[in-house]
């Protein structure tokens, strides 16, 4: 979560500094600075909220950990808005009718979308992204498409294979690996690789997982 938030703040600040370096008119410059500061404020507030929750669990080591996650797909709108604040046009599409998920699965799904959008904002050089959430009878499927630069040919991540190499940062790093491990822990799978238009991350999470 902290990595996601810090990455967004970095992208938001860098984009605004680039715009200001072109020496726009004062009203334009002030508007750009105000927009960025609002986005940074919201992103840092979210990071602090999650950090306090984590520290609370650590301080109560002798007590049962809370069963409900701090985040889930019901907070997807906030996540998407933060990604949009970096200048990427992010859309969300829901298929099959949304419904409550078991808390651990809900959190895993949220984290996969979060990490995918982090990679898009940091590495993809994309203009747009589409997040698709498809609810099935026995699973939930996630697909995050972007129109960015993709990875080197042949650097796709196969189901349950946690390594890969490519010029696109994050493909062989802990981000993709972490997402794949999350999916695998619930008996699901995750793939990532190039498409004709950019890059895609796709995951399947059983609704009633068998934790490994």
Backbone bond lengths (Angstrom), bond angles and torsions (degrees), N, CA, C in turn:
res aa  C-N    CA-C-N  psi(-1)  N-CA   C-N-CA  omega(-1)  CA-C   N-CA-C  phi
1 X - - - 1.464 - - 1.525 110.68 -
2 X 1.340 116.71 -44.50 1.459 119.38 -179.78 1.526 110.74 -64.34
3 X 1.339 116.29 -41.39 1.463 119.31 178.06 1.508 111.49 -60.78
4 X 1.342 116.44 -41.47 1.466 121.07 178.26 1.524 110.46 -61.19
5 X 1.326 116.43 -48.75 1.459 120.49 -176.10 1.524 111.85 -66.06
6 X 1.334 116.49 -44.22 1.462 119.80 -179.70 1.526 110.45 -64.34
7 X 1.331 116.86 -38.06 1.466 120.21 177.72 1.522 111.05 -61.87
8 X 1.341 116.75 -43.86 1.459 119.91 179.27 1.525 111.29 -63.43
9 X 1.331 116.33 -43.34 1.461 119.73 179.41 1.525 110.04 -61.47
10 X 1.325 116.61 -40.34 1.458 120.62 178.65 1.520 111.37 -62.64
11 X 1.343 116.99 -45.41 1.461 120.95 -179.22 1.531 110.66 -66.41
12 X 1.337 116.10 -43.79 1.460 120.27 -179.74 1.530 110.85 -60.34
13 X 1.325 115.84 -46.76 1.468 120.28 -178.36 1.525 111.18 -66.43
14 X 1.329 116.80 -43.15 1.464 120.59 -178.55 1.522 111.23 -62.89
15 X 1.346 116.17 -41.84 1.464 119.46 -179.56 1.525 111.15 -62.99
16 X 1.326 116.48 -41.40 1.456 119.69 -179.23 1.531 111.22 -69.72
17 X 1.322 117.23 -40.93 1.462 119.89 177.48 1.525 110.85 -60.93
18 X 1.335 116.47 -37.57 1.464 119.83 177.64 1.523 110.56 -63.86
19 X 1.339 116.11 -43.33 1.470 119.64 179.22 1.520 110.74 -64.06
20 X 1.342 116.79 -40.46 1.461 119.95 -178.00 1.527 111.47 -71.05
21 X 1.337 117.18 -27.00 1.464 119.66 179.87 1.522 112.21 -65.53
22 X 1.331 116.40 -18.22 1.454 120.57 177.84 1.526 112.25 -84.59
23 X 1.357 114.36 4.14 1.468 122.28 176.64 1.528 112.89 52.68
24 X 1.349 116.28 63.00 1.468 119.06 177.44 1.526 110.70 -72.47
25 X 1.314 115.23 170.22 1.453 119.97 175.89 1.529 109.65 -58.88
26 X 1.338 116.52 152.33 1.461 121.19 -174.40 1.530 113.25 -54.72
27 X 1.335 120.64 -46.67 1.476 119.15 179.15 1.532 112.90 -60.29
28 X 1.326 116.47 -37.91 1.462 120.68 178.84 1.519 110.45 -66.71
29 X 1.339 116.09 -42.61 1.461 120.69 -179.55 1.522 110.98 -64.23
30 X 1.332 116.46 -42.41 1.463 120.11 179.83 1.527 110.89 -65.12
31 X 1.331 116.48 -40.37 1.462 120.01 179.79 1.534 110.92 -64.10
32 X 1.336 116.23 -41.17 1.461 120.18 179.15 1.521 110.81 -65.31
33 X 1.326 116.65 -42.72 1.459 120.33 179.98 1.526 111.00 -65.18
34 X 1.327 116.72 -41.54 1.459 120.50 179.97 1.527 111.16 -64.11
35 X 1.326 116.76 -42.78 1.459 121.17 179.49 1.530 110.92 -61.24
36 X 1.324 115.97 -42.99 1.459 120.17 -179.64 1.522 111.46 -67.27
37 X 1.317 117.08 -43.37 1.464 120.17 -179.63 1.523 111.45 -62.24
38 X 1.322 117.37 -37.26 1.467 120.25 177.07 1.525 110.92 -64.56
39 X 1.340 115.38 -42.20 1.463 119.59 179.66 1.526 111.38 -66.23
40 X 1.335 116.32 -42.64 1.465 120.63 178.69 1.526 110.34 -64.01
41 X 1.319 117.19 -40.32 1.458 120.95 178.52 1.523 110.80 -60.73
42 X 1.336 117.06 -46.50 1.466 120.78 -178.71 1.533 111.01 -65.59
43 X 1.327 116.68 -41.51 1.467 120.56 -178.73 1.515 111.25 -66.79
44 X 1.332 117.62 -44.33 1.463 120.59 -179.65 1.521 111.41 -68.00
45 X 1.336 116.76 -33.79 1.465 120.29 177.41 1.522 110.71 -63.29
46 X 1.335 116.20 -42.06 1.458 120.60 178.48 1.530 110.64 -64.81
47 X 1.326 116.88 -41.37 1.469 120.41 179.28 1.521 110.75 -62.69
48 X 1.319 117.01 -42.91 1.464 120.35 179.05 1.524 111.59 -64.65
49 X 1.331 116.86 -38.02 1.465 120.34 179.49 1.521 110.54 -61.81
50 X 1.319 116.68 -46.14 1.455 119.94 -179.36 1.525 111.27 -69.11
51 X 1.326 117.04 -37.14 1.454 120.44 179.46 1.526 110.79 -64.56
52 X 1.327 116.87 -42.08 1.470 119.68 178.34 1.527 110.29 -62.98
53 X 1.332 117.08 -39.00 1.455 119.96 178.37 1.517 112.06 -62.74
54 X 1.330 116.08 -42.42 1.462 120.40 179.17 1.522 111.12 -65.96
55 X 1.334 116.59 -43.72 1.457 120.24 179.19 1.529 110.79 -63.83
56 X 1.330 116.32 -34.09 1.457 119.88 177.91 1.520 111.45 -62.01
57 X 1.327 116.37 -40.85 1.462 120.30 178.20 1.523 110.38 -65.82
58 X 1.333 116.99 -42.33 1.460 120.69 -179.42 1.524 111.85 -64.55
59 X 1.335 117.44 -35.89 1.459 120.81 -179.79 1.526 111.40 -71.10
60 X 1.335 116.53 -23.20 1.463 121.24 -178.19 1.526 109.72 -107.01
61 X 1.317 116.24 48.46 1.461 121.17 -173.77 1.520 112.43 -61.36
62 X 1.325 117.51 -27.49 1.465 120.69 -178.28 1.520 112.38 -85.23
63 X 1.325 117.59 -5.78 1.450 121.53 179.97 1.515 110.07 -103.65
64 X 1.308 115.32 161.63 1.466 120.01 178.59 1.519 109.04 -66.00
65 X 1.314 116.55 136.14 1.458 120.58 177.45 1.514 109.58 -69.00
66 X 1.318 119.15 147.77 1.465 121.33 178.84 1.515 110.50 -62.26
67 X 1.329 115.72 142.14 1.466 120.37 -177.76 1.520 111.59 -86.35
68 X 1.312 118.05 -22.82 1.466 120.47 -178.79 1.519 110.28 -90.04
69 X 1.319 118.55 132.25 1.466 120.60 179.45 1.512 110.83 -72.83
70 X 1.334 115.73 159.83 1.458 119.84 178.57 1.526 111.49 -78.55
71 X 1.326 117.26 -19.07 1.460 120.57 -178.15 1.522 110.16 -137.36
72 X 1.327 115.01 152.85 1.454 121.60 176.90 1.513 109.09 -160.11
73 X 1.327 116.23 -177.93 1.462 120.06 -176.95 1.521 112.87 -65.10
74 X 1.331 117.67 -15.82 1.459 119.02 175.91 1.529 111.53 -68.10
75 X 1.336 116.57 -14.03 1.463 121.15 177.81 1.524 111.54 -105.57
76 X 1.320 115.80 18.44 1.462 119.91 -178.16 1.522 111.89 -63.27
77 X 1.327 117.09 -34.28 1.469 120.64 -179.46 1.519 111.15 -58.85
78 X 1.342 117.05 -44.11 1.459 120.60 178.90 1.525 111.01 -62.68
79 X 1.328 115.39 -41.99 1.465 120.30 -179.98 1.525 111.11 -61.92
80 X 1.313 115.99 -44.02 1.461 121.05 -179.48 1.526 110.97 -66.12
81 X 1.325 116.75 -40.21 1.464 119.74 179.50 1.522 111.17 -62.17
82 X 1.331 117.03 -38.00 1.465 119.20 178.38 1.526 110.56 -65.78
83 X 1.331 116.69 -39.58 1.467 119.67 177.88 1.530 110.22 -66.02
84 X 1.324 117.14 -39.20 1.462 120.14 178.69 1.515 112.06 -62.80
85 X 1.333 116.23 -30.31 1.467 119.42 -177.78 1.522 111.92 -65.45
86 X 1.345 117.99 -13.72 1.455 121.20 176.57 1.526 112.20 -86.67
87 X 1.336 116.41 -3.02 1.459 120.38 177.67 1.515 114.43 102.92
88 X 1.327 117.80 2.39 1.465 121.42 179.40 1.527 109.27 -94.69
89 X 1.330 116.27 132.98 1.467 121.43 179.01 1.530 108.32 -81.00
90 X 1.322 116.53 102.37 1.467 121.97 -177.39 1.526 109.31 -104.99
91 X 1.339 115.76 127.96 1.453 121.69 176.14 1.528 109.91 -116.85
92 X 1.334 115.53 155.28 1.461 121.57 178.32 1.517 108.98 -124.56
93 X 1.328 115.83 134.27 1.460 121.17 177.03 1.522 108.38 -127.82
94 X 1.343 116.01 132.27 1.455 121.49 179.71 1.517 109.45 -113.80
95 X 1.321 116.17 132.83 1.460 121.99 179.02 1.521 109.76 -122.71
96 X 1.327 116.30 142.62 1.453 120.64 175.85 1.511 115.50 85.58
97 X 1.313 118.84 -0.60 1.463 120.92 178.55 1.516 111.59 82.25
98 X 1.328 117.01 114.25 1.459 120.31 -177.97 1.520 110.73 -69.00
99 X 1.308 115.66 149.83 1.466 121.81 177.65 1.522 108.49 -156.22
100 X 1.344 117.24 161.73 1.469 119.57 -179.34 1.528 111.12 -62.37
101 X 1.319 115.50 142.08 1.454 122.23 177.13 1.529 109.56 -111.38
102 X 1.325 118.22 157.81 1.461 119.62 172.43 1.524 109.39 -54.19
103 X 1.335 118.88 135.67 1.470 120.94 -174.43 1.525 115.24 -48.82
104 X 1.346 120.90 -44.40 1.474 118.47 -179.95 1.533 112.65 -64.31
105 X 1.338 117.07 -37.62 1.462 120.87 178.85 1.524 110.07 -69.67
106 X 1.327 116.12 -39.92 1.462 121.34 179.45 1.534 110.21 -60.42
107 X 1.324 116.56 -44.28 1.453 120.75 179.22 1.524 111.00 -65.66
108 X 1.346 117.23 -43.18 1.467 120.67 179.71 1.524 110.68 -61.45
109 X 1.332 116.88 -42.36 1.466 120.37 179.03 1.523 111.06 -62.72
110 X 1.319 116.47 -43.34 1.463 120.99 178.80 1.524 110.80 -60.78
111 X 1.344 116.64 -44.71 1.456 120.33 -177.58 1.530 111.71 -65.93
112 X 1.316 117.30 -35.89 1.462 120.25 179.02 1.532 109.90 -65.61
113 X 1.322 116.62 -44.59 1.470 119.46 177.25 1.523 109.91 -64.09
114 X 1.308 116.46 -41.80 1.465 121.16 -179.28 1.521 111.24 -60.30
115 X 1.321 117.32 -49.05 1.461 120.60 -178.99 1.525 111.01 -66.00
116 X 1.332 116.89 -37.38 1.461 120.25 178.57 1.524 110.94 -62.19
117 X 1.341 116.70 -45.14 1.459 120.03 179.83 1.524 111.21 -68.65
118 X 1.338 117.22 -31.84 1.458 119.87 174.82 1.521 110.39 -61.27
119 X 1.333 116.03 -45.14 1.467 119.71 178.64 1.527 111.49 -63.61
120 X 1.330 116.77 -37.11 1.465 120.02 178.84 1.528 110.13 -63.54
121 X 1.341 116.57 -46.36 1.462 119.45 -176.70 1.526 111.91 -69.90
122 X 1.330 117.00 -30.59 1.472 119.77 -175.12 1.526 112.90 -89.28
123 X 1.321 117.54 -38.12 1.455 119.68 -164.70 1.532 116.05 -121.87
124 X 1.310 117.98 -22.63 1.463 119.00 -165.34 1.521 114.27 -80.95
125 X 1.338 118.00 -22.73 1.464 120.74 -172.21 1.528 109.30 54.46
126 X 1.337 114.88 44.54 1.467 121.39 -175.62 1.523 110.81 -97.61
127 X 1.321 114.68 155.79 1.464 121.25 174.30 1.524 111.22 -98.02
128 X 1.330 117.14 -28.44 1.464 120.09 -176.74 1.525 110.46 -147.86
129 X 1.328 114.53 161.12 1.465 121.29 177.74 1.529 108.31 -148.74
130 X 1.325 115.58 149.89 1.463 122.01 178.85 1.521 108.47 -126.68
131 X 1.339 116.32 124.32 1.458 122.83 175.98 1.525 108.07 -104.38
132 X 1.322 117.09 119.75 1.456 121.93 179.19 1.528 109.56 -113.13
133 X 1.329 116.32 125.68 1.461 122.68 176.24 1.520 107.20 -114.22
134 X 1.333 117.15 115.86 1.469 122.00 -177.97 1.526 109.18 -115.59
135 X 1.335 115.66 118.01 1.467 121.43 -179.56 1.523 109.31 -94.28
136 X 1.328 116.40 121.13 1.454 121.61 175.72 1.515 110.98 -107.66
137 X 1.318 116.34 -177.62 1.464 120.68 -179.02 1.524 111.36 -68.90
138 X 1.331 116.87 -33.20 1.463 120.29 -174.44 1.523 113.62 -123.92
139 X 1.325 117.14 -1.38 1.460 118.53 -178.38 1.514 110.73 -155.68
140 X 1.309 114.81 170.18 1.462 121.73 171.51 1.518 106.61 -123.32
141 X 1.330 115.95 135.45 1.465 121.13 -177.62 1.522 109.32 -115.96
142 X 1.314 115.21 138.37 1.452 122.53 -178.20 1.524 108.71 -119.52
143 X 1.320 116.09 138.15 1.460 119.93 175.80 1.528 108.33 -141.20
144 X 1.318 115.29 125.30 1.453 120.90 179.16 1.518 107.94 -121.13
145 X 1.332 116.82 112.32 1.458 123.63 -179.02 1.523 109.46 -109.23
146 X 1.327 116.55 139.92 1.457 119.70 171.54 1.522 109.27 -133.80
147 X 1.320 116.42 162.71 1.467 121.35 -178.60 1.523 111.08 -104.38
148 X 1.339 115.82 32.14 1.452 120.83 -177.30 1.515 113.88 -84.80
149 X 1.322 115.22 -158.81 1.460 121.34 -170.41 1.521 113.83 -79.62
150 X 1.330 118.32 -15.11 1.453 119.63 -179.69 1.511 112.09 71.41
151 X 1.346 115.90 -167.62 1.461 122.25 -179.55 1.519 109.35 -116.99
152 X 1.329 116.24 173.42 1.451 120.07 176.00 1.520 110.44 -57.04
153 X 1.303 117.67 146.26 1.458 122.36 179.11 1.524 109.93 -55.62
154 X 1.337 115.23 131.73 1.461 120.03 178.15 1.509 114.01 86.36
155 X 1.350 116.46 6.81 1.458 118.65 -177.55 1.519 112.36 -98.17
156 X 1.347 117.12 24.21 1.458 120.35 -178.57 1.519 110.54 -71.61
157 X 1.334 115.02 151.34 1.458 121.92 176.08 1.512 108.83 -95.07
158 X 1.317 117.48 118.88 1.456 121.70 -179.16 1.526 110.66 -83.69
159 X 1.349 118.88 161.75 1.457 120.64 179.54 1.529 111.43 -54.83
160 X 1.337 115.25 130.18 1.459 123.64 175.83 1.525 113.41 64.71
161 X 1.330 117.61 10.89 1.454 120.81 173.70 1.525 106.96 -105.16
162 X 1.313 117.41 121.70 1.453 120.34 -168.00 1.518 113.50 -102.18
163 X 1.313 118.57 16.49 1.455 119.43 178.25 1.511 110.01 -129.23
164 X 1.295 116.49 162.10 1.455 122.50 177.15 1.505 107.86 -177.69
165 X 1.286 117.15 160.20 1.463 119.94 -179.92 1.509 108.56 -132.83
166 X 1.296 116.74 141.66 1.453 119.18 179.07 1.508 110.90 -177.32
167 X 1.329 116.42 169.64 1.451 119.97 -178.27 1.514 111.26 -78.23
168 X 1.309 117.59 -23.82 1.463 119.66 178.53 1.519 108.70 -72.31
169 X 1.336 119.04 113.68 1.459 120.88 -179.50 1.519 110.54 -58.65
170 X 1.316 116.47 145.79 1.452 120.58 178.75 1.507 113.38 97.42
171 X 1.345 118.68 -21.74 1.455 120.07 -178.57 1.519 110.75 -66.46
172 X 1.325 116.64 -42.01 1.456 119.58 179.96 1.522 111.68 -102.90
173 X 1.328 117.55 3.97 1.454 120.44 -175.92 1.512 112.64 -90.03
174 X 1.345 114.55 -168.74 1.463 120.01 -174.21 1.518 112.51 -70.63
175 X 1.345 118.18 -21.55 1.456 119.85 -178.83 1.507 112.87 -64.09
176 X 1.332 117.33 -56.85 1.458 121.70 177.75 1.524 110.51 -63.13
177 X 1.322 116.42 -42.58 1.459 120.28 179.46 1.530 110.56 -59.26
178 X 1.323 116.36 -44.95 1.460 120.17 -179.32 1.518 112.19 -62.29
179 X 1.341 116.54 -41.43 1.464 119.56 178.33 1.522 111.13 -63.15
180 X 1.330 116.46 -43.64 1.462 120.55 -179.59 1.521 110.88 -63.87
181 X 1.325 116.69 -39.07 1.460 120.00 179.79 1.530 111.04 -68.28
182 X 1.327 116.65 -36.38 1.471 119.30 176.38 1.520 110.59 -60.55
183 X 1.336 115.43 -48.52 1.463 119.30 -178.76 1.533 111.03 -62.67
184 X 1.312 116.32 -43.62 1.466 120.93 -177.89 1.525 111.18 -63.88
185 X 1.329 117.15 -36.34 1.460 121.03 -179.35 1.520 112.35 -61.76
186 X 1.328 117.26 -24.99 1.459 121.48 179.67 1.519 112.30 -99.60
187 X 1.332 117.01 10.64 1.460 120.06 -178.81 1.508 112.92 81.37
188 X 1.328 118.02 15.49 1.454 121.87 -179.91 1.511 111.03 -106.62
189 X 1.319 115.68 -160.82 1.453 120.46 178.56 1.525 110.47 -151.80
190 X 1.320 115.06 163.08 1.457 121.14 179.90 1.520 108.95 -142.26
191 X 1.318 115.51 137.04 1.466 121.35 174.77 1.522 108.62 -125.51
192 X 1.326 115.61 152.59 1.462 120.63 177.54 1.516 108.56 -147.54
193 X 1.317 116.94 136.57 1.449 119.64 179.27 1.511 112.12 176.28
194 X 1.319 115.38 179.63 1.455 122.24 -176.56 1.525 111.96 -71.86
195 X 1.329 114.50 151.00 1.458 122.31 169.69 1.527 107.46 -122.37
196 X 1.316 116.26 -179.89 1.468 119.41 178.35 1.521 111.51 -64.64
197 X 1.350 116.56 -23.69 1.461 120.18 -174.64 1.524 113.87 -112.78
198 X 1.321 118.49 -4.66 1.456 119.12 -177.74 1.518 112.02 165.65
199 X 1.327 115.68 -117.43 1.458 121.22 -175.25 1.524 109.34 -139.48
200 X 1.342 116.47 149.12 1.465 120.77 -177.99 1.517 110.44 -137.93
201 X 1.327 115.89 136.44 1.462 123.43 167.25 1.518 106.88 -113.80
202 X 1.313 116.47 129.78 1.469 121.06 -177.70 1.517 109.14 -134.55
203 X 1.332 116.60 131.44 1.462 120.71 -177.32 1.524 110.29 -137.53
204 X 1.328 114.91 149.89 1.468 122.06 173.37 1.521 108.25 -124.71
205 X 1.339 115.40 127.70 1.463 121.33 178.31 1.519 109.12 -122.03
206 X 1.348 119.04 117.68 1.466 120.07 174.43 1.518 110.37 -59.70
207 X 1.321 116.62 140.62 1.456 120.61 -179.59 1.511 111.43 -72.33
208 X 1.315 117.01 -31.10 1.466 121.05 175.25 1.519 106.84 -114.75
209 X 1.344 117.33 80.40 1.458 120.38 -172.09 1.519 112.67 -72.68
210 X 1.311 113.54 153.12 1.461 121.76 169.87 1.505 106.50 -105.32
211 X 1.344 115.87 100.18 1.456 120.15 -173.58 1.519 111.00 -67.52
212 X 1.323 116.34 135.02 1.459 120.77 178.33 1.516 110.23 -98.39
